[in-house]
């Protein structure tokens, strides 16, 4: 199955250009693939954020928004001010078709993925974005650095990524130096029909 091919390829990427090419080519069938395999991480992330960010009108940035499944999950959870960014223009074209989900959508680059001012957002989400071969562990610290004190970072780490200890070490480093507080770290389903799990983490900037 072609859709399954793209999914398997996502866990064999070696370079940043590999990553970009994959998502550019996958855009048309991406949502069908994830629906087939029961992708529930966006819903879990949105619900985790709602447990901590009580102001549903606060501005949120959805990093690596892809076709907009993550933004839709945030909207369904009640949040109303959502911006999105992605490095794939083809994916963003799909996200633009989701009327009423995003206020703005911005194409970014792998060399400058976070071109926004510190403190612009009350929360940043990275659903299925921070992963081995996709985004390195230091991405977590860079995103915390873009939040003012009290801001929230919600992200997922799938079971493949958790096999690389440097990701959880990055979280530990942030808590030890008191740059952030880990409010939640809950394992659960990632793709219910693909035998994958993910840990949903909520960090609050200190």
C-alpha positions as a Markdown table, in Angstrom:
| # | Residue | x | y | z |
|---|---|---|---|---|
| 1 | Unk | 0.0 | 0.0 | 0.0 |
| 2 | Unk | 1.4 | 3.4 | -1.0 |
| 3 | Unk | 0.1 | 5.2 | 2.0 |
| 4 | Unk | 1.8 | 2.6 | 4.3 |
| 5 | Unk | 5.0 | 3.2 | 2.3 |
| 6 | Unk | 5.1 | 6.9 | 3.3 |
| 7 | Unk | 4.4 | 6.1 | 6.9 |
| 8 | Unk | 7.3 | 3.5 | 7.1 |
| 9 | Unk | 9.6 | 5.9 | 5.3 |
| 10 | Unk | 9.0 | 8.6 | 7.9 |
| 11 | Unk | 10.9 | 6.5 | 10.4 |
| 12 | Unk | 13.9 | 5.9 | 8.1 |
| 13 | Unk | 14.8 | 9.5 | 7.3 |
| 14 | Unk | 18.5 | 10.5 | 7.4 |
| 15 | Unk | 18.7 | 14.1 | 6.3 |
| 16 | Unk | 16.6 | 17.3 | 6.6 |
| 17 | Unk | 16.1 | 17.2 | 2.8 |
| 18 | Unk | 14.7 | 13.7 | 3.1 |
| 19 | Unk | 12.2 | 15.0 | 5.6 |
| 20 | Unk | 11.1 | 17.8 | 3.5 |
| 21 | Unk | 10.8 | 15.7 | 0.4 |
| 22 | Unk | 8.7 | 13.1 | 2.2 |
| 23 | Unk | 6.1 | 15.5 | 3.4 |
| 24 | Unk | 5.9 | 17.3 | 0.1 |
| 25 | Unk | 5.2 | 14.0 | -1.7 |
| 26 | Unk | 2.9 | 12.7 | 1.1 |
| 27 | Unk | 0.5 | 15.7 | 1.3 |
| 28 | Unk | -2.3 | 14.3 | -0.9 |
| 29 | Unk | -2.6 | 11.0 | 1.0 |
| 30 | Unk | -1.4 | 12.1 | 4.4 |
| 31 | Unk | -4.7 | 12.4 | 6.2 |
| 32 | Unk | -6.1 | 9.2 | 4.7 |
| 33 | Unk | -3.0 | 7.3 | 6.0 |
| 34 | Unk | -3.3 | 8.7 | 9.5 |
| 35 | Unk | -7.1 | 8.1 | 9.6 |
| 36 | Unk | -6.5 | 4.5 | 8.5 |
| 37 | Unk | -4.2 | 3.8 | 11.4 |
| 38 | Unk | -6.1 | 5.7 | 14.1 |
| 39 | Unk | -3.9 | 8.7 | 14.7 |
| 40 | Unk | -5.0 | 10.1 | 18.1 |
| 41 | Unk | -2.0 | 12.1 | 19.3 |
| 42 | Unk | -3.5 | 15.5 | 18.3 |
| 43 | Unk | -6.6 | 14.9 | 20.3 |
| 44 | Unk | -4.5 | 13.8 | 23.3 |
| 45 | Unk | -2.2 | 16.9 | 23.0 |
| 46 | Unk | -5.2 | 19.3 | 22.7 |
| 47 | Unk | -6.9 | 17.8 | 25.8 |
| 48 | Unk | -3.6 | 18.0 | 27.7 |
| 49 | Unk | -3.2 | 21.7 | 26.9 |
| 50 | Unk | -6.9 | 22.3 | 27.9 |
| 51 | Unk | -6.1 | 20.9 | 31.4 |
| 52 | Unk | -3.6 | 23.7 | 32.0 |
| 53 | Unk | -4.4 | 26.7 | 29.7 |
| 54 | Unk | -7.8 | 27.8 | 31.0 |
| 55 | Unk | -8.1 | 30.8 | 28.7 |
| 56 | Unk | -9.3 | 29.3 | 25.4 |
| 57 | Unk | -8.9 | 32.7 | 23.7 |
| 58 | Unk | -5.1 | 32.8 | 24.4 |
| 59 | Unk | -2.9 | 32.7 | 21.2 |
| 60 | Unk | -1.5 | 29.3 | 20.4 |
| 61 | Unk | 1.1 | 28.4 | 17.8 |
| 62 | Unk | 0.8 | 25.0 | 16.2 |
| 63 | Unk | 4.4 | 24.1 | 15.1 |
| 64 | Unk | 4.7 | 21.6 | 12.2 |
| 65 | Unk | 0.9 | 21.9 | 11.6 |
| 66 | Unk | 1.0 | 19.8 | 8.4 |
| 67 | Unk | -2.4 | 19.6 | 6.8 |
| 68 | Unk | -4.0 | 21.0 | 9.9 |
| 69 | Unk | -5.1 | 17.9 | 11.8 |
| 70 | Unk | -3.4 | 19.3 | 14.9 |
| 71 | Unk | -5.1 | 22.7 | 14.5 |
| 72 | Unk | -8.5 | 21.0 | 14.1 |
| 73 | Unk | -7.9 | 19.1 | 17.4 |
| 74 | Unk | -7.1 | 22.4 | 19.1 |
| 75 | Unk | -10.3 | 24.0 | 17.7 |
| 76 | Unk | -12.4 | 21.0 | 18.7 |
| 77 | Unk | -11.0 | 21.3 | 22.2 |
| 78 | Unk | -12.4 | 24.9 | 22.3 |
| 79 | Unk | -9.3 | 27.0 | 21.5 |
| 80 | Unk | -10.1 | 29.9 | 19.1 |
| 81 | Unk | -6.8 | 31.7 | 18.3 |
| 82 | Unk | -4.5 | 29.3 | 16.5 |
| 83 | Unk | -1.6 | 30.1 | 14.1 |
| 84 | Unk | 0.3 | 27.4 | 12.3 |
| 85 | Unk | 3.7 | 26.9 | 10.7 |
| 86 | Unk | 5.3 | 24.2 | 8.6 |
| 87 | Unk | 8.3 | 23.7 | 6.4 |
| 88 | Unk | 6.2 | 22.0 | 3.6 |
| 89 | Unk | 4.4 | 24.4 | 1.3 |
| 90 | Unk | 2.3 | 21.5 | 0.0 |
| 91 | Unk | 1.1 | 20.6 | 3.4 |
| 92 | Unk | 0.2 | 24.2 | 4.2 |
| 93 | Unk | -1.9 | 24.3 | 1.0 |
| 94 | Unk | -4.0 | 21.6 | 2.6 |
| 95 | Unk | -4.1 | 23.3 | 5.9 |
| 96 | Unk | -5.5 | 26.5 | 4.2 |
| 97 | Unk | -8.5 | 24.5 | 3.1 |
| 98 | Unk | -9.6 | 24.2 | 6.8 |
| 99 | Unk | -11.7 | 27.3 | 7.0 |
| 100 | Unk | -12.0 | 28.7 | 10.5 |
| 101 | Unk | -9.2 | 26.7 | 12.1 |
| 102 | Unk | -6.1 | 29.0 | 11.7 |
| 103 | Unk | -5.8 | 32.7 | 11.9 |
| 104 | Unk | -2.5 | 32.7 | 10.1 |
| 105 | Unk | -0.3 | 30.0 | 8.4 |
| 106 | Unk | 3.4 | 30.6 | 7.7 |
| 107 | Unk | 5.9 | 28.7 | 5.7 |
| 108 | Unk | 9.2 | 28.3 | 7.6 |
| 109 | Unk | 12.5 | 26.7 | 6.8 |
| 110 | Unk | 14.5 | 23.9 | 8.4 |
| 111 | Unk | 17.3 | 26.4 | 9.0 |
| 112 | Unk | 15.0 | 28.9 | 10.7 |
| 113 | Unk | 11.9 | 27.0 | 11.9 |
| 114 | Unk | 10.8 | 29.4 | 14.6 |
| 115 | Unk | 10.8 | 33.0 | 13.2 |
| 116 | Unk | 8.6 | 34.5 | 15.8 |
| 117 | Unk | 9.1 | 36.8 | 18.8 |
| 118 | Unk | 9.5 | 35.4 | 22.3 |
| 119 | Unk | 6.3 | 35.7 | 24.3 |
| 120 | Unk | 4.0 | 36.1 | 21.3 |
| 121 | Unk | 2.1 | 32.9 | 22.2 |
| 122 | Unk | 0.7 | 31.6 | 25.5 |
| 123 | Unk | 1.3 | 28.1 | 24.3 |
| 124 | Unk | 3.2 | 26.2 | 21.6 |
| 125 | Unk | 2.2 | 22.8 | 20.4 |
| 126 | Unk | 4.3 | 20.3 | 18.5 |
| 127 | Unk | 2.2 | 17.3 | 17.7 |
| 128 | Unk | 4.1 | 14.5 | 16.1 |
| 129 | Unk | 6.9 | 16.9 | 15.3 |
| 130 | Unk | 9.7 | 16.4 | 17.8 |
| 131 | Unk | 10.9 | 13.0 | 16.8 |
| 132 | Unk | 14.1 | 11.1 | 16.0 |
| 133 | Unk | 15.1 | 11.8 | 12.4 |
| 134 | Unk | 12.7 | 14.7 | 12.3 |
| 135 | Unk | 13.6 | 17.3 | 14.9 |
| 136 | Unk | 16.5 | 17.0 | 17.4 |
| 137 | Unk | 16.2 | 17.0 | 21.2 |
| 138 | Unk | 17.3 | 20.6 | 21.5 |
| 139 | Unk | 14.1 | 21.6 | 19.7 |
| 140 | Unk | 12.4 | 21.3 | 23.1 |
| 141 | Unk | 14.7 | 23.9 | 24.7 |
| 142 | Unk | 14.5 | 26.2 | 21.7 |
| 143 | Unk | 10.7 | 26.2 | 22.0 |
| 144 | Unk | 10.7 | 26.8 | 25.7 |
| 145 | Unk | 13.0 | 29.7 | 25.0 |
| 146 | Unk | 10.2 | 31.3 | 22.9 |
| 147 | Unk | 7.8 | 31.3 | 25.8 |
| 148 | Unk | 7.4 | 33.9 | 28.5 |
| 149 | Unk | 7.2 | 32.7 | 32.1 |
| 150 | Unk | 4.1 | 30.7 | 32.6 |
| 151 | Unk | 3.7 | 29.7 | 28.9 |
| 152 | Unk | 3.1 | 26.1 | 27.9 |
| 153 | Unk | 4.7 | 23.7 | 25.5 |
| 154 | Unk | 2.8 | 20.6 | 24.6 |
| 155 | Unk | 4.5 | 18.0 | 22.5 |
| 156 | Unk | 4.5 | 14.3 | 21.8 |
| 157 | Unk | 7.4 | 11.7 | 21.7 |
| 158 | Unk | 6.5 | 8.5 | 19.9 |
| 159 | Unk | 7.8 | 5.1 | 21.1 |
| 160 | Unk | 10.5 | 5.1 | 18.4 |
| 161 | Unk | 11.8 | 8.4 | 19.6 |
| 162 | Unk | 11.8 | 7.3 | 23.2 |
| 163 | Unk | 14.3 | 4.7 | 22.3 |
| 164 | Unk | 16.8 | 7.5 | 21.9 |
| 165 | Unk | 17.5 | 8.7 | 25.5 |
| 166 | Unk | 18.6 | 12.1 | 24.5 |
| 167 | Unk | 15.1 | 13.4 | 24.2 |
| 168 | Unk | 14.1 | 12.7 | 27.8 |
| 169 | Unk | 17.5 | 13.9 | 28.9 |
| 170 | Unk | 16.7 | 17.2 | 27.3 |
| 171 | Unk | 13.5 | 17.5 | 29.3 |
| 172 | Unk | 15.5 | 16.5 | 32.5 |
| 173 | Unk | 18.1 | 19.2 | 31.7 |
| 174 | Unk | 15.4 | 21.9 | 31.4 |
| 175 | Unk | 13.8 | 20.9 | 34.8 |
| 176 | Unk | 17.2 | 20.7 | 36.6 |
| 177 | Unk | 18.3 | 24.2 | 35.5 |
| 178 | Unk | 14.8 | 25.4 | 36.3 |
| 179 | Unk | 13.9 | 26.7 | 32.8 |
| 180 | Unk | 10.8 | 24.6 | 32.8 |
| 181 | Unk | 8.5 | 22.5 | 35.0 |
| 182 | Unk | 7.2 | 19.2 | 33.7 |
| 183 | Unk | 3.5 | 19.2 | 34.4 |
| 184 | Unk | 2.5 | 16.0 | 32.5 |
| 185 | Unk | 4.2 | 13.1 | 30.8 |
| 186 | Unk | 1.6 | 10.5 | 29.9 |
| 187 | Unk | 2.1 | 7.4 | 27.7 |
| 188 | Unk | -0.9 | 6.4 | 25.6 |
| 189 | Unk | -1.9 | 5.5 | 22.0 |
| 190 | Unk | -0.3 | 7.2 | 19.1 |
| 191 | Unk | -1.7 | 5.2 | 16.2 |
| 192 | Unk | -4.2 | 2.8 | 17.5 |
| 193 | Unk | -4.0 | 0.4 | 14.5 |
| 194 | Unk | -0.3 | 0.6 | 14.0 |
| 195 | Unk | 0.9 | -0.6 | 17.4 |
| 196 | Unk | 2.5 | 2.8 | 18.2 |
| 197 | Unk | 2.4 | 4.7 | 21.4 |
| 198 | Unk | 3.4 | 8.2 | 22.4 |
| 199 | Unk | 4.2 | 10.2 | 25.5 |
| 200 | Unk | 2.4 | 13.5 | 25.7 |
| 201 | Unk | 4.4 | 16.1 | 27.6 |
| 202 | Unk | 3.4 | 19.4 | 29.0 |
| 203 | Unk | 6.2 | 21.8 | 30.0 |
| 204 | Unk | 5.6 | 25.2 | 31.6 |
| 205 | Unk | 8.3 | 27.9 | 31.2 |
| 206 | Unk | 9.8 | 29.2 | 34.4 |
